[in-house]
Amino acid sequence: MGRAVASGSASLNVQVKDSGSPAQTAKGTVSLTIEASLPLAAQTSVLPKAAVGRVYNAGLAAIGGTPPYAWTLGSGTLPAGLTLDSRGLISGTPLVTAVGTVSLSFVVTDSGSPAQTSSASLNLMVTQPLGRNDSIATATLITNGTSNASISPYSDPSSTGPDSDYYKLTANPAATVNVEIFAARLFPPSPLDSVIEILDGTGKRFTTCKDPIQAFLVPPAVIDPNPNDFNDTCINDDDPNTNTTDSSLGFQVPGTSGGPPVTFYVHVFDWRGDARPDMLYQIQISGAN
């Protein structure tokens, strides 16, 4: 019992003795190989954006070395309202004075003897919050990338019903746009059970999507004979490929290649509509203009 401090191989002569009377003994040779552990390496390469007044949580990750790890800030200053703990969790609520981008260096130290260290240089952007966008008329204009947001599923003074979010995008005809929600996969996880749908300006769902659930359906459910075609109604609750309640859709923009850009809307809401407090999520877009 103990902890190895060096790698290598050795042959050991061992003897075992039982409790009989008279006692019996046996001898043998065993080989022992101690493999070198991977060197410690900070693994996080990108930090999600933060928004003023919105709760923020982002975890730093490392591999190799000897856990547990301890994180510190090597250089730079965290935006006002955010802190870093030794586990590598950046958390808090950014203040209005924090708007902008800061360059930070994070250092991770393992528990080995001697200890190993590794560092990661990352940028952290703090933006103004998206604000209310609970209708097509007030949809937030976004494009490719990742945006932080939150849903409050109960009514509030500025809404006549449970909150939901609308986003306005444009894309070229025949392009493929991918929409994905990260909630259960955030660190720490968000309770949001997301649903997304893709709509035209009248609120009607498009029917040129690839719904990831189709490939997993079994009878008596109605099965899409071509689950990889873009011929599904544009709504998704859970993406089985993630083993979570997060949602995703592939959307083939209607029209002929070379035509004018098409405007469409992504609607995000909570399947249950019964959780508190505000449920955080990230919306990730690719393939749009």
C-alpha positions as CSV (number, residue, x, y, z in Angstrom):
1,M,0.0,0.0,0.0
2,G,1.2,3.5,-0.8
3,R,1.7,5.8,-3.8
4,A,4.3,5.2,-6.4
5,V,6.8,8.0,-6.9
6,A,8.6,6.7,-10.0
7,S,7.8,4.6,-13.0
8,G,9.5,1.3,-14.0
9,S,9.3,-2.5,-13.8
10,A,10.5,-4.9,-11.2
11,S,10.3,-8.7,-10.4
12,L,9.4,-9.5,-6.9
13,N,9.9,-12.7,-4.9
14,V,6.8,-13.4,-2.7
15,Q,6.0,-16.0,-0.1
16,V,2.6,-16.8,1.4
17,K,2.0,-18.8,4.6
18,D,-1.3,-20.2,5.7
19,S,-2.7,-20.7,9.3
20,G,-2.6,-24.5,9.3
21,S,-0.8,-26.7,11.8
22,P,1.7,-27.4,10.5
23,A,1.7,-24.3,8.4
24,Q,2.1,-24.5,4.6
25,T,4.1,-22.1,2.5
26,A,4.3,-21.2,-1.2
27,K,6.7,-19.1,-3.1
28,G,6.6,-17.4,-6.4
29,T,7.7,-14.4,-8.6
30,V,5.5,-11.6,-9.8
31,S,6.2,-8.7,-12.1
32,L,5.2,-5.2,-11.2
33,T,5.0,-2.4,-13.7
34,I,4.4,1.2,-12.8
35,E,3.5,3.4,-15.7
36,A,4.2,7.1,-15.8
37,S,1.1,9.3,-15.4
38,L,0.3,11.8,-18.1
39,P,1.8,15.2,-17.5
40,L,-0.5,17.8,-16.0
41,A,-2.2,19.9,-18.7
42,A,-4.9,22.6,-18.5
43,Q,-7.6,21.6,-20.9
44,T,-10.0,24.5,-21.1
45,S,-9.5,26.5,-24.3
46,V,-12.5,28.8,-24.4
47,L,-14.6,30.5,-21.8
48,P,-18.3,31.2,-22.4
49,K,-19.4,34.8,-22.6
50,A,-20.9,36.4,-19.5
51,A,-23.7,39.0,-19.3
52,V,-24.2,41.9,-16.9
53,G,-26.7,41.0,-14.2
54,R,-26.8,37.3,-15.2
55,V,-25.5,34.5,-12.9
56,Y,-22.3,33.1,-14.5
57,N,-20.8,29.7,-13.9
58,A,-17.9,28.2,-15.9
59,G,-15.5,25.5,-14.9
60,L,-11.8,25.1,-15.7
61,A,-10.7,21.6,-16.6
62,A,-7.3,19.8,-16.5
63,I,-6.0,16.3,-17.2
64,G,-3.0,14.2,-16.1
65,G,-0.8,14.7,-13.1
66,T,-2.1,13.8,-9.7
67,P,-5.6,14.9,-8.6
68,P,-7.0,16.8,-6.9
69,Y,-6.0,20.0,-8.6
70,A,-5.8,23.6,-7.3
71,W,-6.5,26.6,-9.5
72,T,-5.2,30.2,-9.1
73,L,-5.3,33.3,-11.3
74,G,-1.8,33.7,-12.7
75,S,-2.3,37.1,-14.4
76,G,-5.1,39.6,-15.2
77,T,-8.1,40.6,-13.1
78,L,-11.5,38.9,-13.2
79,P,-14.4,41.1,-14.3
80,A,-16.1,42.8,-11.3
81,G,-18.6,40.5,-9.7
82,L,-16.8,37.2,-10.6
83,T,-14.5,35.1,-8.5
84,L,-12.4,32.0,-9.0
85,D,-12.3,29.2,-6.4
86,S,-9.6,26.5,-6.0
87,R,-11.7,23.9,-7.8
88,G,-11.5,26.0,-11.0
89,L,-15.1,27.4,-10.9
90,I,-15.5,30.9,-12.1
91,S,-18.8,32.2,-10.7
92,G,-20.8,35.3,-9.7
93,T,-22.9,38.0,-11.4
94,P,-20.9,40.5,-13.5
95,L,-21.4,44.2,-12.7
96,V,-22.2,46.8,-15.3
97,T,-18.6,48.1,-15.0
98,A,-17.3,44.7,-16.2
99,V,-18.5,45.1,-19.9
100,G,-15.6,44.3,-22.2
101,T,-13.0,41.6,-22.8
102,V,-10.2,40.7,-20.4
103,S,-7.2,38.5,-21.0
104,L,-6.5,36.1,-18.1
105,S,-4.0,33.4,-17.3
106,F,-5.1,30.5,-15.0
107,V,-2.6,28.2,-13.3
108,V,-3.4,24.7,-12.2
109,T,-1.3,22.8,-9.7
110,D,-1.6,19.0,-9.0
111,S,-1.1,17.1,-5.7
112,G,2.1,15.2,-6.8
113,S,5.4,15.4,-5.1
114,P,7.0,17.3,-6.7
115,A,3.9,19.2,-7.8
116,Q,3.3,19.9,-11.5
117,T,1.8,23.1,-12.9
118,S,0.2,24.0,-16.1
119,S,-1.4,27.2,-17.4
120,A,-4.1,28.4,-19.8
121,S,-4.4,31.9,-21.3
122,L,-8.0,32.7,-22.0
123,N,-10.2,35.7,-22.9
124,L,-13.4,36.4,-21.0
125,M,-16.0,38.7,-22.6
126,V,-18.8,40.4,-20.6
127,T,-21.7,41.8,-22.6
128,Q,-24.9,43.7,-21.9
129,P,-27.8,41.2,-21.2
130,L,-30.0,40.3,-24.2
131,G,-33.1,41.7,-22.5
132,R,-36.6,40.5,-23.0
133,N,-37.2,38.7,-26.3
134,D,-40.4,36.8,-25.6
135,S,-42.1,37.3,-29.0
136,I,-41.2,37.4,-32.7
137,A,-41.6,41.1,-32.7
138,T,-39.0,41.5,-29.9
139,A,-36.7,38.7,-31.1
140,T,-33.0,39.2,-30.4
141,L,-30.8,39.3,-33.5
142,I,-27.9,36.8,-33.3
143,T,-25.6,35.1,-35.6
144,N,-23.0,32.2,-35.5
145,G,-21.4,31.6,-32.2
146,T,-22.5,31.0,-28.6
147,S,-24.8,33.3,-26.5
148,N,-25.7,33.1,-22.8
149,A,-29.3,33.5,-21.8
150,S,-31.9,32.5,-19.2
151,I,-35.5,31.6,-19.1
152,S,-37.8,32.4,-16.2
153,P,-40.8,30.0,-16.7
154,Y,-43.3,31.9,-14.5
155,S,-45.2,35.0,-15.4
156,D,-43.6,38.3,-14.5
157,P,-44.9,41.9,-14.7
158,S,-43.7,42.3,-18.3
159,S,-45.2,39.0,-19.5
160,T,-48.7,37.5,-19.7
161,G,-47.5,33.9,-19.5
162,P,-44.4,31.8,-19.0
163,D,-41.3,33.3,-20.4
164,S,-39.7,32.0,-23.6
165,D,-37.0,33.4,-25.9
166,Y,-37.0,34.2,-29.6
167,Y,-34.0,34.8,-31.8
168,K,-33.9,36.3,-35.2
169,L,-31.4,35.0,-37.8
170,T,-30.8,35.1,-41.5
171,A,-29.1,32.5,-43.8
172,N,-28.6,31.8,-47.4
173,P,-31.1,29.6,-49.3
174,A,-30.1,25.9,-49.3
175,A,-27.7,26.5,-46.4
176,T,-27.7,24.1,-43.4
177,V,-28.0,25.9,-40.0
178,N,-27.4,24.0,-36.8
179,V,-29.0,25.1,-33.6
180,E,-28.0,23.6,-30.2
181,I,-29.0,24.3,-26.6
182,F,-26.6,23.7,-23.8
183,A,-28.2,23.5,-20.3
184,A,-27.9,20.1,-18.8
185,R,-24.3,20.0,-20.1
186,L,-23.3,23.3,-18.4
187,F,-21.1,23.3,-15.3
188,P,-23.0,23.3,-13.0
189,P,-26.0,21.9,-14.9
190,S,-29.0,24.0,-15.5
191,P,-32.5,22.6,-14.7
192,L,-33.9,23.8,-18.1
193,D,-35.5,21.0,-20.1
194,S,-35.2,22.9,-23.4
195,V,-37.4,22.7,-26.5
196,I,-36.5,24.5,-29.7
197,E,-38.6,25.2,-32.8
198,I,-37.7,27.1,-36.0
199,L,-40.4,29.5,-37.3
200,D,-41.2,31.9,-40.1
201,G,-42.3,35.4,-39.5
202,T,-45.9,34.4,-38.9
203,G,-45.0,31.8,-36.2
204,K,-45.4,28.8,-38.5
205,R,-42.9,26.0,-38.1
206,F,-40.7,25.1,-41.0
207,T,-40.7,21.5,-42.2
208,T,-37.2,21.3,-43.5
209,C,-35.4,20.1,-40.4
210,K,-33.5,17.0,-39.3
211,D,-34.8,16.1,-35.9
212,P,-32.2,13.9,-34.1
213,I,-34.9,12.0,-32.3
214,Q,-36.1,10.3,-35.5
215,A,-33.1,7.9,-35.7
216,F,-34.0,6.6,-32.2
217,L,-37.8,6.0,-32.6
218,V,-39.2,2.5,-32.4
219,P,-42.7,1.2,-33.2
220,P,-45.4,2.0,-32.6
221,A,-44.0,5.5,-33.0
222,V,-44.2,6.9,-36.6
223,I,-40.7,6.4,-37.9
224,D,-39.1,8.6,-40.5
225,P,-37.8,6.2,-43.1
226,N,-35.0,8.6,-44.0
227,P,-34.0,10.1,-40.6
228,N,-31.0,11.9,-42.1
229,D,-33.1,13.9,-44.6
230,F,-34.2,17.4,-43.9
231,N,-37.9,16.6,-44.0
232,D,-39.0,16.8,-40.3
233,T,-41.1,19.5,-38.6
234,C,-38.8,21.9,-37.0
235,I,-39.2,21.2,-33.3
236,N,-37.0,19.2,-30.9
237,D,-37.3,18.4,-27.2
238,D,-34.3,16.1,-26.4
239,D,-31.3,15.1,-28.5
240,P,-30.6,11.4,-27.7
241,N,-27.1,11.8,-29.0
242,T,-26.2,13.9,-25.9
243,N,-27.9,11.6,-23.3
244,T,-29.4,14.8,-21.8
245,T,-32.5,16.9,-22.1
246,D,-30.7,19.4,-24.3
247,S,-32.1,20.1,-27.7
248,S,-30.7,20.5,-31.2
249,L,-32.0,20.8,-34.8
250,G,-30.4,20.8,-38.2
251,F,-32.3,23.3,-40.5
252,Q,-32.1,23.4,-44.3
253,V,-33.0,26.9,-45.3
254,P,-35.7,26.9,-48.0
255,G,-35.0,28.3,-51.4
256,T,-32.6,27.9,-54.3
257,S,-28.9,28.6,-53.8
258,G,-28.0,32.1,-54.9
259,G,-31.2,33.7,-53.8
260,P,-31.7,36.4,-51.2
261,P,-31.1,35.6,-47.6
262,V,-34.0,34.1,-45.7
263,T,-35.1,35.4,-42.2
264,F,-36.2,32.8,-39.6
265,Y,-36.7,32.6,-35.9
266,V,-35.5,30.2,-33.2
267,H,-37.9,29.8,-30.3
268,V,-36.5,28.4,-27.0
269,F,-38.7,27.4,-24.1
270,D,-38.9,25.1,-21.1
271,W,-40.8,21.8,-21.6
272,R,-42.1,21.8,-18.0
273,G,-42.5,25.5,-17.3
274,D,-42.2,24.8,-13.6
275,A,-38.6,25.5,-12.4
276,R,-37.1,28.4,-10.5
277,P,-34.9,30.5,-10.4
278,D,-34.1,31.7,-13.9
279,M,-32.8,28.8,-15.9
280,L,-29.5,29.5,-17.6
281,Y,-28.6,28.1,-21.0
282,Q,-26.4,28.7,-24.0
283,I,-27.6,28.8,-27.6
284,Q,-25.1,27.8,-30.2
285,I,-25.5,28.6,-33.9
286,S,-23.5,27.6,-37.0
287,G,-24.2,28.0,-40.7
288,A,-26.2,31.3,-40.5
289,N,-25.1,34.7,-41.9
